[in-house]
Each structure stands twice: as C-alpha cells, then as structure tokens.
Amino acid sequence: MLTVGALTHRELAARLAGPGLFLRTGPFTNCIRSNISYLVDGVAQMYGQYAIDESGFADFHVQFRQPGGWRRWFRPQVRFDHDGLTPFEPLPVDQAFPMLEWMLNYCVSSRAHGYLIIHAAVVEKNGHAVILPAPPGSGKSTLCAALVSRGWRLLSDELTLIGLDDQQLTPLPRPVSLKNASIPIMQAYAPSASFTRSATDTAKGTVAHMRAPDVSVERAAEPARAAWVVFPRYQADAPVTIDPITPARAFMRVAENAFNFSLTGERGFHALGQVMDGCTSFDFTYSKLDEAIALFDNLRVAPR
Amino acid sequence: MTPGQQLAHRGWQDEFVVYNNLSGDTHLIDGDTLALLTQLRLAPATVGSLTQALGAGLPPDDLAALPDTLDAMLDSLQHLYLVEPC
C-alpha cells in the first residue's frame, strides 16, 4: 500500500500539481489538486500515514488554486473548485490547508447521503463509541483531541457517519481542527503530537490542526457501535458534572446537529432511533482535561 | 389525521419522537399525544368521540376537563401539520 509519507516532498508536490493526489480518508477517496506550497506542506505533515488510492477513481474532486491578476502579488488567495464549480469565496493563501479540511468536510456533508451525518466528534475505546455533538465553542474538538491523545480511537472530530441500514459508525479519521486558545492548550497537553502552523484571521479565528494518531488511521476500516451520546460544554473553572438526558430529548438534539436528517427521511429517523436505543446520553460540563478524560475512562455501558 | 401521514414514531418511557413524512419534521411528544394521534389514525373523530375513547377510567373532574384539553392538543397538532379539520 502506497502512503503519502512514502513520497518525497517533490513527488507529492508533483502529484498535487499534476494528475491529483488520490487520498484515501475513511470510506472516501479524494482527488486533490493544488500547486500551493502551504497546502503541500500541510498534506505532507498531516497525511503521511494515509493510503494513496491508485485505482484512478475518486468520490470527490477538489482543486485549490491561486487566482491570477495583479491581486496575487499583494494579497495572494486560494480558490476552491469542486467538480468544476466554485461554491465559496477565495481565502488568503496561507489558509489553504484549513480550507482543504473545511472543503473535504463540505464534500462529505453535502454528498455522502448513504449515511446519516451528524456534526459531532466521535471516539471509541474497547469497542464502545462516544458521540460528541456540540455547537462551535463548546470545547468539542479540544476534548476530542485530548481523548485521542490518551488512548481513545479517533473516528472523526467533525462528522459522525451513521450507517442507514446497520447503524454502525464509519470512521473518518482526519486531522483534528483546533481553534484559538485550544491550540496552545493541546500543544502542551500532547507535546508529542504534530500540529500544523497556525493560520490567523480565518473566519473561525486562529486555526491549527493536530495530526490524527497513526493507530486511528490504521483502523479506519473498523466501524464501531455508539454507547453514549455526550453533549460537552467547556466552562472555565467548572467542576466535572454530568446530567442525564432522556433518549427522546437526546434524539431531538442529535437530529438538530445532523446535516442531512431531512434528506434521509424516515430511514434517517429510524437509524438515529436505533442508535439512541443503544445509548446513554448526558450533558457534560468540564474545565480540566484530565478530569474529563478520567470520567470518560470510567464510563460503563448500560445493560440493555 | 392528515392524509398520507404515516405516523412513524419511536418511544422511550413516556416520551416519543414522531416523524412527519409529509413535512419532513420530527416532533417530541408525550404519551397522551401519541395516544390521541393513534386514535385519529383509526378514523376521523369529533372531540366528543375522542373524549369517549380516551377518557375511559379518568376521574370525573379530569374527564370533564378532557374536551378542552383535547381541543388544545388538536390545535397544536394542526400547527404541526399532523392533523387537519374535516
């Protein structure tokens, strides 16, 4: 199996600038094309352990390029093309790697309707997965990054993929997105992990990505079953608290965080219902990562 | 019941989620509301006949208040496009 890391930097840049890098992430193959050095560097740093699909087929075709004109000399930008369309405004060129991550999320959330897709992190340990749906600013990605740096398997930090027929959670391990204060926190908490350079002044503030643990990427073909749905909320100086949520109320809150709940219709409704049948749900407030992880490590699966 | 409504639902304890296949919306309802919807799925009904069907075993005071309660519940369900007047 050819991996990104087996290519020299020059070979990687040539693929990206030429026919495209056919990058395998979870169940998807992405054909990525770009000649932007920020993006080449980010892919080399964050995706070294990922397989290159050599079949020639890709689920998503994305291209990141610098528009021409005088502007490129003063305020260079990156433009995103997806299947020949340009759905978003260009961004400053030093945001090319975050843009790649956001656009890969966009491709999945707007196209992969064979799954019920929840805006949620999902991690697994001992065969039992925790779904962490939460709005931006809740500390979801920070908590996710901390958990995977302490032995939990990363399935995804952004997109929980629920099989419509089997309700299994399909892994889509990719770099964990960190914002603002969570960047130095995680750099201190997981000093052996690899982080991209920080991109400042993005729509989300300062953004950096943490490389997914190798073991999570190696196990990307192993689905998991959800055992808990946890709605995390970071609150400065707060003690760890958990407040149970009834399954029906948790169902509604998870559905609110779904990208395609209406689109999947009754199949999505029943798939989520069956997930909730097997889950215990609660609100979770924390301020200290060690306390949060200790609680997660002591979660017990409810008898069914 | 609005024609074509399938009333797909799932429940845990006394809380239920119901999928409106006509609007694509999902609603959180209690057991009493599900009982009302289930009764209406059998056939269109008046508040009087619903009171008879659903009020069995209620204490007299609760039974007397049931028509007003049903009116309010039906009004709410109509706003959710789950039921409609006929």
HADDOCK unambig.tbl for C-alpha pairs under 7 A between the chains (distance, minus, plus):
assign (segid A and resid 247 and name CA) (segid B and resid 12 and name CA) 6.42 0.50 0.50
assign (segid A and resid 248 and name CA) (segid B and resid 11 and name CA) 6.96 0.50 0.50
assign (segid A and resid 248 and name CA) (segid B and resid 12 and name CA) 6.45 0.50 0.50
assign (segid A and resid 248 and name CA) (segid B and resid 15 and name CA) 5.97 0.50 0.50
assign (segid A and resid 248 and name CA) (segid B and resid 16 and name CA) 6.00 0.50 0.50
assign (segid A and resid 248 and name CA) (segid B and resid 17 and name CA) 6.21 0.50 0.50
assign (segid A and resid 262 and name CA) (segid B and resid 24 and name CA) 5.55 0.50 0.50
assign (segid A and resid 265 and name CA) (segid B and resid 24 and name CA) 6.48 0.50 0.50
assign (segid A and resid 273 and name CA) (segid B and resid 10 and name CA) 6.67 0.50 0.50
